[in-house]
Amino acid sequence: MIQVPRDDRSVIGQWWWTVDRWSLGAIMAIMAFGVLLTLAASPPAAERIGADSFVFARRQFLFLPLALLLMLGISLASPRHIRRLALLVFCGSVVLLAATFVIGIEIKGARRWISVPGLSSLQPSEFVKPSLAVISAWLLAQSRTERRAPGYLLSTVLVGGVLALLVLQPDLGMSVVVAAVWAVQLFVVGLPMWVAGFGAVAGVGGLAGAYFMLSHVRSRFDRFLDPSSGDNYQVNTSLEAFMNGSLFGRGPGEGTVKAQLPDAHTDFIMAVAGEEFGLVVCLLILCLFGFVTLRSMSRASKETSLFITLAATGLAVQFGLQAAINMASTIQLIPAKGMTLPFISYGGSSALAMAICLGMLLSLTREHAGLREAV
């Protein structure tokens, strides 16, 4: 166990006694499950493309330690430095997001990735999410504290611009996450009821527009509402895996779903967990995600700084919502959506972007974070 004296005034000492160690422990437990499930799910995926059995595992074992170090490093920063980092990441990721339309890789009809030597591909939208949440929080807080500041307008323009780029890729799932995080921040900062009602109508209208204008969205909704209307192989196979795993699972390495599902190591990794380790382990993973999300929101609500409250709430909602979308689509609670499970699904972009998200969250929810902020 780490022993740090309470009177240690070093950066590490102050960090240790102010950071949320319970959330940090839960995040590291999620990463540990990620290592276990990557080993279980990735070999068949590698063999299907004629690669070495552990090529995906080796890549993920490179990204996870980097993600952990990145998260811990960012968690040492002050709120002012978090804002600066968010601005830097946002500017860079938006440029790359726009570049996907020119030099992006098209996969399954969407251009969301950029080829990077040594990394196979990079998904810029993953990095837009946490940085936009922090920048939007700062703009909204400025509007509340300085009435003349055009924070609401600037926040709306930024979020609208990012949503436009995401819809054009197209990436409806990522658009929903970005819009939901912004909506929660607007709710926390306080809005007139007519504005909230207009936003709700616009959201429903956007989903309806996506249904009628995007064929792949319409297909997924139709198959969700009427399973007999199309191919539901992946979801049906995933549900069968959960049934085969029952309460305690078939045992490590004994599952068969990972050899049947093309996305077993990414979007459907919880199906592997359910078959090999059972319902108990799946519920434990669910509880870990829920614990980090709810505890972070609770700590954010106690802050005196509006910026910290808004930013930490947005980051926590983003983390929890992404996990919820992945798990819910795996068991057909919502239409199928390709979204990674943070730190558990295979993916370097996802791991590094989520490290930035949680590093910022741990920094902003440190005790007396409001006293550390120099606005």
N, C-alpha and C positions, 0 to 999 in steps of 0.2 A: 504493500500500500504506500502511496506517495505521502511523504511527511514534509509539509511546508509550514514553518512557524507563522503564527498569525501576525507577528510584527515584522515579517519580511516585506520590505518596501520595494523590492525589485518588481520589474514588469511581470515576471512569471508568478511571483508571490501574490501580487495584487490580483492577477488574473485568476489564480487558483481559488482564492477566497471570495471572489465575486461572481464567477461563472456558475451557471446552473449545472452542477455536477450530475444531478439525476438525469437530466435530458442528455447530457454528454454520454453518460453510461448507456442509455437506451439507444442512442445513435450508433455507438460502437457495437452494441449487441445486434442491431440491424445489419451492420457491415459483416459481422461474423456469420449471420445467416446467409448473407450474400455470397461469402466464400464457399460455404457448404453447398448451397444450391447451384452455384456456378459449376462446381466440380460434378454435381449430379446431372445437370441438364445440358451442359455444353458439348461433351464428346460426340453424341450422335449428330448434332448440328454441324460439327466440323467434318465428320466423316461423310455427310451427305454432299459436301462440296469438294471432297477428295483431299482435304487438308489433314494435318496431324491432329490426332484426337484431342489434344489439350491446347490447341492454338488459341481458342477463345479464352480458356481458363488462364493461360499465361498472360494474355493481354489484360484481362480483368484484374489479375493479381499485380499488374504494374500500375493500373489506374487507381485501384482502391487505396494503396498506401499514399500515392500522390494526393488523392482526394482528402484523405485524413490529415495530411500535413498542411494542405491548403486551407482546410476548414479550421484547424487549430491556429494557423497563422493569422487568418482573418479575424478570428474571435478575440485576438489580442488588441485589435484596433479600437480607436475611440469612435463615437458616433460621427464626428466630423470627417474622419478618414473613411468611414463606411460610405458616406455620401459621395466623397471624391472617387472612391473605388467604383461605386455604382454608376457614376457618370461616365467613367472611363470604359467600363465593361459595356454599358449601354451603347455608347457611340460606336465602339468597335463591332459589337454584335449586330447592330442595325445595318452597318455597312456590309457586313458579311451576309446578312439576311437578304438584302437587296441583290447582292452578287449571286445568290443562288439561281436567279432568273437568267443569268448570263453564263456562269460556269458551273452551275449546280449539277448534281447527279440525279437523274430521274429514276425513281424506284417505285413500282406499283402506281404509276401515273402521277406522282407528286415529286416536285423538285425542292427538297428540304435539306439536302446534304451537299457539302463541298469536299472534294477529295483532298486529303492532306497526307503527304508522304510519311509513312511510319504509323499513321493513326487510322488508315483506311478511309474514314470519313468524319466530318465534323458537322453537327447540326446547330447552326447559329441561334435558332429560336429557343433552344434550351437556356442560353445565356441571357437572352432578352428578358425572360420572365422575372428572375430575382432582381436584376438591376432596375427594371421598370417599376417594380413594386416599391423600391426605396425612393426613386426619383419622384414618383407620383405622391408618395407620402410626404416628402419634403415640400412639394408644390402646394398640396392641400393644406398642410400645416401653416405655410406662409400666408395663404389666403385667409386663414382663420385669425392669425395673430396680427397680420398687416392687411387691413381691409383693402388697400389700394393695389396689393399684389395680385396679378392676374393668374393666380395659381390654378383655379378651377379651369379656366380656359386652356392654359398650357397643358395641364394634365389631360384634358379631353383630347386635345390635338395629338399629343404623344401616343395615348392609348389608341385613338382612332387610326393613326398612321400605322402603328404596329399591327392592329387587327386587319387592316387592309392588306398588308404584306402577307400575313398568315393565311388569309382567305384565298389570296391569289396563288399560293403554293400548290394546292390547297392543303390546309391543316386545321380542320374544324375543332378537333379536340384541344389543341394548344390555344386556339382562339377562345374557347369556352373557359379555359383556366385563367387566361389573362383578363377576360371580361369579368369573371367571377371575383377574382382578387380585387380588381378595381371597384366593383360594386360593394364589396365588404368594406373597403376603405371609405367609400362615400357614405355608407351607412354609419360607420363609426364616427366620422367627422360631423355628421348631421346634415340632412338635406330636407327641404320642404317636401311634403307628401306628393305634390303634383310632379316634382322632378323624379321622385322614386317611381311613381306610376308610369311616367313617360319612359323611363329606363326599362321597366319590366316589359312594357308593350314593345319597345324596340328590340329587346332580347328575343321575345317570342317571334317577332317579325323576322329577325335575322335567322333563327332556326328554320322557320317556314320557308324563307328564301333559299337557304342552303338545301332544304329537302327538294325543292322544285328545280333548282339550277344545277346542283351537283349530283350526277348520277350515282357515284359511289356512296354518297350520304343517303340518298333515297333507297338504294339497295340494302344498306345496313339497317335502316329503320324498318323497311318492309320485312326483312328477315327476322327482326326482333319482334315485331307485332304479329307476324304470321310465319312461324318457322318452316312451314311447308312451301313457302313461296320462293325459296332459293337454297343455295348450298350453305349449310351451317356446320360443316365438318369440324372446324376447329373448336367451336363452342361445344358441340355435342361430345367431342372427344375429351374436352376439358372436364365437362360434367361427369363423364364416365370415369375419369381418373379420380375425381373426388369420391365417387361411390366406391371404387375399388380400394381406396386408401382407408376408408372408414374412420375409426376414432384414432388409431395409433399408427396407421400406415403399413405398407407391405415390407418396409425395411429399406435402408440405404442401398441404392443400386438395383433394387428389385422392380422398379417401375418400368412400364412400357410406353407411357405417353410421350416421353421425350424422344422416342424413336419415330413417333407417328406425327407429331406436330412440328411444322417447320419453324415456328416461333416459340418453341418450348423454353428456350434460354433467354427470351426477351419478354414479349407481351404475355405469354402464358406460363411464366415460371412458377406461379402459385399452383398451377395444376400439378406440376412436378412435386412441389412441397406437399400437396394434399395426398397424392398417391403414395409417395415413399415415406412420409413422416406423419401423415394423418391430420385429422381435424384439430387435435390439441396444439400441434406446432403452428398450424395456420392461424388459430385464434391467438396464440402467443405473439406472432408477427403482427397481427392486426392490433393487438393491445399496445405493442411498442410504438407503432405509428400514431395511434390515438393518444398515447401518453405524451409523446413529444409535442404533438399539435396542441392539445388542450392545456398542457402545463405552460407552454410558451405563450399562448393567448392569455392565460391567467396572469402570468408575470407582466405581460405587456399592459394589461388593464390597470395595473397598479402604478405605472409610470406617471410622472408629472409632466413629462415632455410629450406634447401631442405628436411631434414627428416620430419619436421612438414608439409610441403606442400604435400609430398607423403603420409604420414600416414593419415592426415586429408582427403585428396582426396579419398583414398582407403576406409576409414570408411564411408564417405558420400555416395560413390557409392554403397557400400554394403547395406546401409540402404535403399536408394532409389530403388535399383534393386530388393531387396527382396519384397518390397511393390508392385513394378510394376509387378513382376511375379505373385504374388497372385491375383492382380486385373485383369490382362490380362487373366489369365486362367479362372477366374470366368465368363468372358463374351466371352470366346472362341476366343480371339485374338491370343493365343498360345495354344499348346497342354496342356491338363490338367496336373497340377503338384501340388503335395501336399506340399505347403509351407505356413507358417503362415504369417499373416499380423501383423507387429510389434506392440505390446502393445494392439492390438484389438482382435486378435484371442486368443482363450484359449490355454494356454501352459506355464508352469512354466519355462522350459528350455529356451524357446524363449524369455520370458520377462526378465529373469535375464541376458541372453547373450546379448540381445539388450541394456540393461542398461549399461553393460560394454562397448559396442560399442559406445553408445552416451555419456557416461561419459568421455571416452577417447577423443571423438570428441569435446566436449565442453571444455575440458582442453586444447587441442592443438590449438583450434581456439580462445582462449582468446586473448585480445589485448596485443600486445608486447610479445607474447608467445616466439618469437625468442630470445628476450632479457633475458627471464627467463631460457633459456635452458643452461645447462652446459654439453657440449658434452663429 
